[in-house]
Amino acid sequence: MGASEREEVKRMLPMGLSDPSSKMRSAFAAAIAQVCANEGGAWEALAERLVEGVRSKRSKEEVLGCLKCYEYIGGEIDAKDVAMFGPRLFPELLALARDAEDRAVRRRASGAFTSTLHMLTSLSGEEQRAMRDMMVPYLPVWLETVSLELESVPNPNAFDECASTLEALKGLSLAVQYFTKSAGETLMPALSRGAMMFHTIAPIWAAYSEEQEHVDLGNESDGDTVSFDAVITELLELVIQIAEQPKLNKLLEANLLDTIYITIGYMTMSTQQEAEWTDDPNQFIADEEEDFSNVRAACGLMLDSLSNRFGPKCVGALASAAEKRMVESISARQSGDAKWWRAREATLLAVGTLNDAIVASAQKARETGKPAPLDVAAFVKAVIDTDFHESTALSAPFLRGRALWMCARLSSAVPPAMAETVLSCSVSSMAPDLPPPLRIGACRAMAEFLPLAKREVMAPYVGEIYKGLGGLLVEAGEETIHLILEAMHVLIKADAEAAAAWLGALTPAVVKIWGEYVRDPLISADACEVFEALAAIPACQPQLHATLVPTLSHILASPSEQPDMLVEATLDLLTIILRPAGLAEAKATHNACFKYVCGLIMHSDDAGVMQGAAETLRAFLRAGKESMLEWGTGNENVGGGDVLRAMFEAASRLLDPTLEDSASLTAAPLMCQMLRRLPTKVGPVLRDITAAVVARLRSSKQPNLSASLLTVFARIAHFDANAFIELLSSLPSGGEEPNAFDFVMRQWVENQGMVYGSFDIKLTTSALGIILSTQHAALSAVIVKGQIVEHPSESGRIRTRQRARDVGPEEWTRVPLSSKIVEVLADALIELEESANEDLGFEDEEWEEDDDAFDAFDDAGEFARDEGFTSGDLFERLLMAKGLANFDPDDDDEAEDPVNDIDLRAFILDGLRSLHASGALVPLAQNVGARQQRAMHEALSK
């Protein structure tokens, strides 16, 4: 579309905001938001149109259309756009939100203003501060409006009331999150109203929960949905936000008992939930696993937040609130209330939710000789005495199931005899004639209890547990199967001997589930975890392979006849059972399946199948090692009957530049294992292999593929870095670069930040250090990108497409390859230091830039300061942000690899010291940023 056409579209779209149809108004608003996204922000004429449409109040439809449009574009504009809109639009929005006669208009106006506040969640640094500062002058009027909306509790069956309250609560949560300090006392009236509503709405929620049916509030004319449940959930979110704010959480601390007591009331199972979950156990499990989409789940998150903030004080308040609720439930039972158990079940849910905090506080109390905030043994005994009674199995199955689950979660803190009672009751509660909610509760209790149970305690019950799980599996639906397989997986890992004894009964049932639910990613993954646990037990391997391999081989022999995803799933399962296999099982499986796996790589066009087949070849190589080269392919058409040739042909196919990138993603892991396990066999064809990897790197369009291919070069460099440089220097680049070494190293240092996984990061980073240590002449001939040159107008701002068009393409400094490698190594040191501080519980700290901090290593050993700033992102790429030193290798192949034993920090420092001693580090360090220089200076000074 040309410039004139774009301008015409921008002129015409706002006309549709006054359309009589709400759906059409929403469609025009969405189209305008898309244009804003493409343009990198709003435009002046749009701002004038929205302000004029709101201010003139020509029609309700036009006002609502303009408000809806502003809500939609909220995610596509920035602080600059808000500065253009704000002074003209915000006073109009706030006047409408406070004074409009129509409640829908008031709510939309408030929502439009709130959408601006919500932009803060996507901003950071200077942009976020600038936006906050712009909004502060409008806060008093807006917070007053929010306070007025929260003055009365909404009618659960009135859409407008619930929608307005919901909008006000969302806005108040944002104010608490971002404006606690700047709003000051103007925040308190609205906050007081919110806190009051938390208390006053509780009995209304209780009555609402008792109703058999609820009025469906439905959708507003423009598609927005709302419910009373959503109001309660947002109210709980407000409490979470208050708990997170140091300036406000003292308001909660003084009333923890009352807050938790009321929260348990919100957690109480409703009449509708009881009926639905009784009829559909799968729905019960699904809702139990939700994180925030229902009130019970939101209460759990709120309790977690309070626990994280207040620790033992929260546990003590929970103990008191739980005792009060438990006493009330017994009184209700004695008075004949058929629903007496609901509050008790909610209480046990709350206690089980905070199990970690409860157990930790009990441990801390023992260490200090003080009473525990919640006496776990006494509480569990009271639950066993009351809720494990025979009568509850039929009269209150949800309660007994919850009691089993809660006791299992606390079992590590109770005496062994009491824990055995919980296990015994859980086993008996899986009897086929008992209600599904109880059997599900027992199954969940098993999954919690078994990892903690001692083998001698568990042994007498293993047979009954397997029978109970098997019985549930026969009649289970999708959600229930997930739970049963999880418990089965835990049981197998808890007792390998029993698993081997029950293997014959287990395997056919799980194979059936795996085949039926192969398209379900959760259930198929659960089934594979069960097989993985069985395959890890040596005693299970012969029978497991004998049972599975004929079926898997049959599927792979005729891939075109199989339903979608079955071939991929078969390869995954075959890989799982091969990895830990002994030589005998590996050979038998090789004879049955190897030729089919190679055939899939050679002839399939499905990227997922090719990836799976490559992983299976890795598993064959791991299990068979060099011995597999003597087993033959079983088919003259596959590698001419030779295993090594078949492996090379498969690798060559995976490196075909004409393949889509996703199909080649597993080429590098396979090549690396061949290089490591078969070095003498690969040596004669190393030049051809390297050339193929260079060609695939040249054709790669996905950064993750490029990063993956780097590991092959890193593996070769670890063998002999000088030979690696000479080899690449003798190969053509396939492009404008003078040779493959120039091309590969440019790609390497530019894509090192895309390398993921602790092992691959260690492999590639250490390889760069080895290459640098050669001080080969070829290194000085390669010039690469250094650091980005920041345009003054871009300072501290997010680079949108519009800004990129305004200031032009990014500019970079140019530095020698050796200097860039030094920078990459320094970034690794920075992130290793940060991850070490994280492990020690230190707050993350930026390396301070200080003009007087230091000068660079001159000839006497000082570093020269550079004003550039480049931060490594290794820390973000390490899963769970725990650092290289604490990372398990990504798979067993890597665990056995000598590279995995490298202490990366010591390795880098040794290399830098050697360079410095030779006088080479000083000139190289002149080209890296101040942050990297400081990191090296401090690390080398220790």
N, C-alpha and C positions, 0 to 999 in steps of 0.2 A: 504494500500500500504506500502510495506516494505521500509527500508532506502535505499537499493541498487536500488530499482525501482524508488524511488523519485529522486535519484541522476541522474539516466538515463533520466528521464523526463526533469530534469533541464538542462541536457547536450544537449538534442535533440531539445527542443522548440526553442532556439535562431536561429537554422538553418533555420527556416521558415521565418525569418524576411527579407530574400532576395528573397522571392517568387515573380515571375512576376505579380501575381494577387494582387491588392491592398486589396481586401476583405480577401484573405488568410493571408496577412501580418497583417491586423488588428486582425484577429482571433488568430494568434500566439501571438501577442502583448497582447491581452486580457487574453489569457491563462497564459502567463508569469506573468501578474499582479495578477492573482488569486493565483498563486504559491507564489508570494511575500506576499500576504495577509495571506496565510496559514503559511508561514515560519516566519512571523513577520519582513520581510524586504528583501532586495536584497542580492545577493551572489556575491562573488568576481569574479567568472568566467563570470557572466552576465555583470558586470561592464566592464571587459576587452573586452568582445564581442561587447558591444555597442560603447565603445570608438574606438576600432579598426575598426568597421564597418563605423563609421562616418569619422574617420581620413583617411582611405585608399581610400575612394571614388571610390571603384571598380565599382559601378553602382548606378544610381539614385535610383533604386528600393531598394537596400540595405540601402542606406542612409536614405530614407524615412521610411523604416521599422524600423530601429534603433531609429529614431526620434519619430515615433509613439509609439514604445514600451516605451521609456522614458516618454512620456506624460502619457501613461496609468499607469505606475507604480508610478507616482508622488504621488498618494493618498495613497500608501502602504509603502512608505519609510519614514525614519525619519532623524534627523540631523546627526546621525552616518553614515547612508547610503550616505547622501549627501557629507559628508566628504570623503567618499571612492570614489564617482563618481566625485565630483566637480573639483578638481585640474587637472584631466586628461580630463574630458569631456567638462567643460564649455568653455575653450578657443577654442575648436573645434566648439562648438555650435555658439559662438559669431562670429567666423571667417566665418562660413557658413551664418549666418544671415546677415552679412554685405557684403560679397563678392561673394556668389554663383551666378552663372549666371541664374539659374532657379529660378523664383519667388516663385514657390511652395516649393522648398527646403529652400529658405530664410525664408519663412513664417513658415515652420515646425520647423526649427532650433530655430527661435525666440519663437515659441509656446512651444517648449520643455523647454527652459530656463524659460519662464513665468510660466509653470506648476510647476516648483520648487518654484517660488515665491508664487504661489497659495497655497502651502502647509502651508504657514504661517497662513492662515485662520483657520486651524484645530489644530494649536499648541497654547500653552500658556506658560507663565512663563519662566523658564530657557531654555527650549527647543526652544521656539520662539526666545528668545534673541540670543541663540547660532546659530540658523539658519540665523538670520538676519546678525549677525557679519560675518558669512561665505560668505554671498552673497555680502557684501559691496564692496570688491575689484573689482568685475566684473561690478558694476553698471555704471561707466563712459562709457565703451565701449558699453554696452547694451543700455543705454539711448541715446547714439549717434545714434545707429541703429534705435531706435524707432523714434527719431527726423527726420531721413532721410525718414522713411516710411510715416511720417505725413507732408512731405514737399508739397505734392500736393493733391488736392481733388480728391477722386476716381470717376471714371465714374460709375453712378448708374447701368449700364447694363453690367459691366465688372466684372466677378467673381473674378479673381485674384486681381484686385485693391481693391475691397470691402473687400475681405477676408484678405488681408494684412493690410489694414487700421484698420479693426476690431481687428485683433490680436495686433496691436500696441497700440490701445486705451485701450484694456484690460490690457496690461502690464503697461501702464502709470497709469491707475487707481490704480493698486496694488502698484506701486512705490509711488504714492501720499499717499496711505493708510499706508504704512509701512516704507517708507524711506525718508520722508520729511526732517528730521534732518540729517541723515547720508549721504544722497545724496548731500545735500547742493546746491551749485550753478550749479552742473552738471545736476540737475533736470530741471533748468529753460529753456534751449533751447527747450527741448521736450514739456514742459508745455506751452511755448509760441506758439509753433506750434499747439498744441491741442486747445488753446484758439482762435487762428487765424482761425482754421478750423471751430469752432463753429459759427463764423461769416460768413466766405466765403462759407460755404456749404449751408447756409440758402436759397439763391435764387435758388440754384440747387434743393434743396428739394421742394421749392415752384413750380418750373416747373415740377418736377417729379410727384408731387401730382395732377397736372392738367391733366396728361395723362390718356387716357381712359383705356389703358392696359399697363402692365409692362412686361418686359422680365423676365421669370422665370429663375433665375440664377442656379437653380437646386442644385444638390449635387456634391461634389468633388468625385473623384474615390474611396476614402476610406470612404465615407458616410457623411462627414462634410457638413453642409448647411450654407448658408450665404445669406444676403439680404441687400439692401440699408437701409431699415428700421432698421435692426440690428445695422448698423453703427451709425445711428442717436441716437438710444437708448443708445448705449455705450458711445457716446459723452455726452449725458445727465448724464449718470452715472459718468463720469469724473467730471462734474461740481458739482455733489452731493458730491463726495469725496473731492474736493477742499473746498467746503463750510464747511465740517466737520473738516478741519485742521486749527487750530488757526494761524499757521505760514503762511498759504496761503490765508485764506478767505478774507484778506484785499484786495487782488487782485480783488475779486468780488465786494466788498463793494463799491468801487469807480465807478463801472460800472453797478450797479444794474438795472438802468432804461433800458439801452441798452440790458442787458442780458434778462430781462423779456420781453421786446418788441420782441426780436428775438424768445424767447420761445413761445410766443403767435402765431407767425408764424408757428412754428413746430406743434402747436396744431391744426392748421386749417384742417378741414375735406377735404379729398381728393375726387376726382371725383369717384374713384372706391368705396370708402366708402359710398358716397352719394347714388350711384346706388344700392349697395348691401343692405344697411340699409333701403332704400325705399322699396325694394322688400321683405326683410326679417326683420321685426321689432324685431323678437327674437334675431337675430344676433346683432342688434343694442344694445339691452339691455345687451347681453352677453359681447360684446366688451366694453361697458361702465363700466362694473364691473370688468374688468381685472385690475390687479395691476401693471404689468410692461411689459406685452408681446406686447404692441403696443406703438407707439410713443406718442399718446395723454396721455395715462396712465403714461408713463415715465415722461412726462412734468409735470403732476400733482405732482408726487413724488418729482421732482426737485423743484417745487415751494414751496412745504411743507418744504423741507430742507432749502431753502433760508429764509422762514418765521421763522422757528425755530431758525435759526442762527442770523438773522438781525432784527426780530421783526417789530416795526413800520416803520423802514427805508424801509423794503421790501414792506410793505403795501403802503407807499407813492410812491415808485417806480412803483408799480403795478397801482396805480391811474393814474400816468402820462402816463405810457405805454398804459393803457386801453383807456384813453382819445384820445391819438394819433391814436390808431387803430380804434376807433369809428368814429372819424372825417374822416379818410381815407375811411371807409366803406360807409359813406354817400356820399362822393365825387364819389366813384365808382358807387354807385346807380344812382346818377344824370347823370353820363356819360354813362349810359345804360349797365353797366357790369352785366350780369345775375347772376354772382357768388358773387355779392357784400356782401351778407349776411354771407359768410363763415368766413371771418376774424372777423366779429362781433360776430358770434356764438362762435368762439374760445376765444374771449375776455371775453364773459360772462362765459364760462367754467372756465377760469383762475380765474375770480373774485369769482365764486361760490366755487371753490376748496379751496380758502383761506378764506372762510366765518368766521370761528372761529377767525382767526387772525384779520380780518377786524372789527368784532363786538367787540373784546377785545380791540383793539386800539381805537375804538370810545368811549368805556366806560372809558378807561384811560384818554382820552382827556377831556371828560366831568368832570372827577374828578379833573383834574389839571387846568381846564379853558382854555385849548389850543385848536386850531383847530384840527379836526380829520385828520389823513393822507389821508383817503378816506371818503368823505361826503356821507354816505350811503343813506340818504333820497334824496339828489339831484341826485345821480347816479340811484337809483331805479326809480325816477320820469322820468328821461330821457329815461330809458328803457320802462316804461309804455307808454310814449307818442309816442315812435317810434315803438317799437317791439310788442306791444299789438294791433296795428292797425288791423282792420278787414282784410285788404289786405294780411297781412303776413300769415294768417291761411292757405291759399292755395298756395301763391307764395313762401313762405319760412317757411314751417312747422317746420323744424329743429330749425330755429332761434327762432320762437315763443315758441316752447316747451322748448328750453334752457332758454329763458328769464323767463318763468314761474318758472322753477326749480331754477334759480339763485335768483330771487326775494323771493321765498319761503325760501331759505337758509339764506337770510338776513332780513327776516321779523321781527325778534325780535328787530331790530334796526331802524325800520321805524314807522311813526305815524300810529295809528289804521285805519284811513280812507284809507290810502295807502295799508295797509295789506288787508283790505276788498276788495279793487279793485283787488288785486292779486288773492284772493280766488274766487271772482266772475268770473274772466277771466278763471281761472283754471276749474271751473265747466262748463262753456260754451264751453271750448275747448275739453271736453270729448264727444261731440255730435257724434253720430254714422256715420254721413256723412263726417266727417273731416278726413284728412290723419292720418294714424297710428302714424307716428313720433310725431305729435302734441298731440295726445291723450295720448301717452306714456309720453311725457313731462309733460302733465297736471297731470297724475297719480303720477309721481315722485314728482311733486310739492306738491300734496296733502300729500304724505307721509312725506315730510319735514315740511309742514305748520301746519297740524292739531295738532301735539303735543303742538304747541306754541299758537294756536288760542284760544281766549276766547269763552266760550260757547255761549254767546249772539251774537257774531259775526258769529259764525258757524251755529247756529240754522236754519236760513232761507234757508240754502243751503243743509242741510243734506239729504233731500229726493232726490234732484237732484244728489248728490254725489253717493248715493247708486245706483240710476238708471244708472248713468254713469259707475260705477265700474261693475255693473251687466252686462251691455251691452258689455263691454270689455271682461268680463269673458267668455261670450258665444263663441266668435270668437278667443280667445287667444291661442297662442302656449305656449310651456313650459316656456320659459324665461319670457314671458309677464304675465303668470299666477303667477309666483313668485312675480312680481312687484305689481300686483293687490291685491293679498292676503296680501302683506305687507301693502299696503295702507288701506285695509279693516280692518286689525288688529289695525292699528293706529286709525282709525275712531271709532271702537267699544270702545276702551279704552278712547277716548276723550269724548264720550257722551253715557253713559250707558242707559239712558232713550230712546234715539233714537234707540239704538241697540235692545232693547226689542221690540220696535214697529215694526222694520223691520226683526225680527227674522224669521218669517214665510217665508219670501222671501229669506233670506240669507241661512238658513240651508240646504235645498235641493240642492242648487247649489254647496255649499262647500262640502257636502257629496259626490256628484257626482265627483267632482275634486279629493277628497281624495281617493275614490275607484279606479279611473282611473289611478292615479299616485302614487299608494301605493309603487311601487318599486323605485320611485324617492325620494331620501332622502331629497332634498331641498324642493320640492313642498309638500310632505307629512308633513314635519315639519312645513311649513307655514300654511297648513290647520289645523294642530293640534294647532298651536298658536291662530288661529282664534277661534277654539272651546274652548280653554283654557280661552280666554278673555270673551267669552259668558258665560262660566260656572261660572266665577267669579262674574257675575251679578245675584243676587238672583232672580230677576224678570224673568230671562231667564231660570232658572233651570227646572221648571216643563215641559215646552214645549220642551226644549232641550233634556231632558231625554226621554220624550214621543216619540220624533222623532227618536232619535239615538238608544235607547236601543233595540227595537225589531230587528233592522238590526244587531246590534252587537251580540245579543244573538243567532240569527240564524247562524251567522258565527262560533261562538264558539261551537255550538251544533254539528257541523259536520266538525271538523278541517281537516280531511283527504281529504275532497272534495274541499278544498280551494286552490287557486293558491299560489305560493311562496310568503312569507312575509305578506300575508293578516292577518293571525292569530296573528302574532306579532304586526302588526299595530293596529289590533282591541283591543288587550290588552292594548296597549299604550293609545289609545283613551278612552277606558273605564276608565283607571286610571285617565286620565286628568279630565273627567267630574265628577268622584267620589270624588276627593280630597276636593272640596269646597261644596259638596252636602249637602243639609239639610237632616234631619232624614227621612222624608217621601220619598224623591227621592232615598235616599240610600237604604231604605227597598225595594222599588219597583224594583230597579236595582239588589239588592241582590236576590230577589225571582226569577228574570229572568236569572241571570248569575252566581251566586256564585258556583253552583254545577259544571258548566262547567269549571270554572277557576280552582277549586280544581282537577277536572279530568285531566286537562292538566298537572298539576304538577305531579300527580301520574302516568300517563301513557305515557307522551311524552318523547322522547329522544333528542329533539331539545333544545340545551342550550339557544338559544334566546327566545324560547317560555316559557321555565321554568323561566327564569329571568323576563320576562314580567308578567307572572302569579303571581309570588311572589310579584312584585310591586303592582299588582292589589289587592292582599289580604291585603297588607299594607293600600291601599286606602280604602278598605271596613272597616278595623279596625279603621281607622281614622274617617271615616264618621259615622259608626254605633256605635263605642265604645262598652261598655259592652252590650248595648241593642241588638246588633246583635247576641249575644249568644242565644237569645230567638226566633230568626226568623227561625231556622231550616235550613237544607241544601236543602230541597226540593227533596231529593232522598235518600232512605235508604242505597243505595250502597256507598254513600259519607259520611263517618264518622258515619255510622249508623243513619243518620238523625240529628246528634248532631254537631253544628257548632264548638265548642271548640275542640272536638275530630278530626274533619276534618282539623282544623288548625294545630293541633299537628302532624297529619299524613303527612300533606304537608311539615311541617318543617323538619320532620324526613326524608322524601324523599330527600329534598334539601341537607341534611347533609350526604347522603349516600356516604361512601368513594369510592364506585365503579363508581360514576359519574365523568365525566370530570370536571376539576376545574371550567371552565367558567360557568357550569350549577349551581354551588353552590355559585356564587358570591353574590346573593341576599338573601342567607339564613340568614346571620348576621343581615342585616337591619330588616328583618321580625321578627327574634327572639328578637331583641332589643325592637321593638315596642310592642311585646307581653309581654315582661318582664315589660315594663313601664306602659302599659295600662291595663294589666290583672294580676297584681302581685299576688293577692290571688288565682287566678286560676292556675297560673304557678307554684307556690310554691310547691305543692305536688309532682310534677314531675321534680323539678329542678335538682335533682341528675342525672336523666336519660338524661335530656337535656345537662347538662354539660359534661357528659361522651360522648355523641354523638358529641359535638363540639370538645372535645379533640381528638377523633378518626379522625374527619375530618381534624383537624389541622395536625395530624400525617401523613395523606395521601396526604396533599396538596403539590403540586409541584410549584405552581405559588405564588410568594411573595405577589401579590396583594390580593389573597384569604387569605393567612395567616394573612395579616394585617387586612383584613376585619373581620375575626373571632375573632381577639383580642378585637374588640368592644363589643362582647358578654361577655367576661370575665370582661372587664372594667365596663360594666353595672352591673354585679353581685357584683363586688368589691365596687361600689358606694352604694349598699344597705347595705352591712355589710362586711368590708374587712377581719375581723378576721374569720368570718364564711366562707368566700370565700377561705381563706388559708386552713382552716380545711377541707373543702369539697374537694379541689383539692388534699390535702395531703392524703386523704383517698381513692382516686381513683388510679387505675393502670395507668401507663404512656403509655402502649402499646409498649414500647421499652426498652432500656437499663437503662433509668433513674429510680431512686427508686420509684418515684410516679409522678402523673400528675402535681403537683405543680412545681417540678423541671423542667419537660419538658416544661410546658406552659411558665414559666417565662424566660427560656432560649430563647424560640421563641419570646417572647414579646420584650425583650430588644434588640434582634438582628434585629427584623423587625419593631420596632417603627419608624424608618426612612422611612418605606414604607407606613405609614398611611397617607392618603390624605384627604383633605377636612377640613375646619376650625373646624367644629363641632367634627368630629372624632378625630382630633388632640387634641382638648380640652378635650374630653371625656377620651381618653386613657392616656394622660399626667397627668391629675388630678387624675385618678385612680391609677397610679403608685405612685403619692404623697401620696395618702391615704394608700396604701399598705405599703409604707415605714414608715409612721407615726405609724403603729402598733408595730414596732420593734419586730415583732413576731420571735420566735426562729427559725422557718423554714427558714427565710431569710438568716441567716448565714450559713446554710447548703448547699446553692446553689452557685456554683462557675461558672462564665460565662466568655466569652471573654471580655477583656478590650480594649486595643488599639493595633493597628498593630505595629509590630516590623519592622522598615524599614531597609532593607539591604543597606549597604553603596553604592553599585553599582547602586541601584535603586533610590537614592536620586534625587528628582526633575524630574524624568522621568516617562513617561507613561508606564504602565505595559502591554506589548504586550504578545502574546502567546509564542513567542520565548524567551523573557526575563524570563517569568514564568518557561519555561523549563530550562533555564540557572541557575537560582538562587533557584529553588524549590518552594514549596508551601508557601503561606503566613503564617507568624507566629504572634501569638497574645499573649499579656500578659493575665494572669488569675487573676480575681478579684472577691471579694464577690458580690453577687447580690445587696446588699444594696448600695455598692459603685457605681455599674453600674447605678442604678436608680438615684443616686445623679448626675452622669455625664449626664444622659438623661435630667434631670430637669435643669441642668446648661446650656445645649445646648439650651433648650427652652428659657431660660432667654436671652441668647445671641441673638437669632433670634428675640425675641420680642423687644429687644433694637434696633436692626438693622432696623426692620420694623417701629418702632416709629421714628427713625432718618430719614428714607425715607419719612415718612409722613410729617415731618417738613422741608423737602427739603435739609437735610444734605447729604453730600457725604458719600457713604459707606466707612467705615474705618475698617481695620483689628485690632484686639486686638494685640497691640505690645508686642512681647516677649522681656523682658528686664531682664538681669541677676540680676540687682539690684532692680528690681521692687518691690518685696515683698517676704516675707517668709510666710510659711503657718500658719494657725491657730495652734499655739501651745497651751499649757494649758492656756496661758494668752489671747488667742483669735486671734492669727495670723495664716494664712494658710501656709503650707509648699509648696515650689515651686517644680514643677515636669516638666521635660523637654519634656514630651509627648505633642502631639498636636492633638486634635480631634475636628472637627468642626461639629456642628449640621447642618442639612439641612432643618429645618422646614421652613425657609424663602422661599426656592425654591419650597416647596410643597404647599405654600399658593398661590392660584390663584391670578394673577395680582400683586403679591408681595406687598400687602398693609397691611399685619399684621392681627393678630387675632382680635384685638380690632375693626377694621373697617370692619370685614367680616360679611356679612349677612349669616345666617344659610343656609345650602344646600337645605332644603325644609321646608314646613310648620310644619311637625312633629317636626323637630329639633328646629324651632322657639318657639314652645310651651314648649320645654323640659327645666326643671329647670337647667340642666347642662349648657345650653346655657347662663345662667345668671352669670356663674362663671367668675370672673376677674382672668384669669389664672396667670398673673404675681404676683398679690397680694396673690393668693392661694399658689403658689410655695414659695414665700418669707416667708409667715406665717409658712409654714411647715418647711422650713430650719431654721427659728429662733427657732422654738420649739425644733428641733433636736439639735441645737447648745446649747440651754439653758439646755438640758438634758445631754450634754457632748458627744452625739453620733455622731455629725457631724464631729468632728476633725479627728478621725481615719478613717472615711469613705472617707473624702476629700483627704487623703494621696494617694489614688489610682487613682485619676482623673488627667487629664492634666492641664498644667499651664493656658491654656486659660479658661477652665471651672472654675478653682480656682479663677482666676482674676474676672470673671463674677460674681461669688457668693460674693467675697470680696467687689467689688464695689457696687453691688446691696444691700447688707446687711448694707453697711456703709452709705447709703443715708438716 
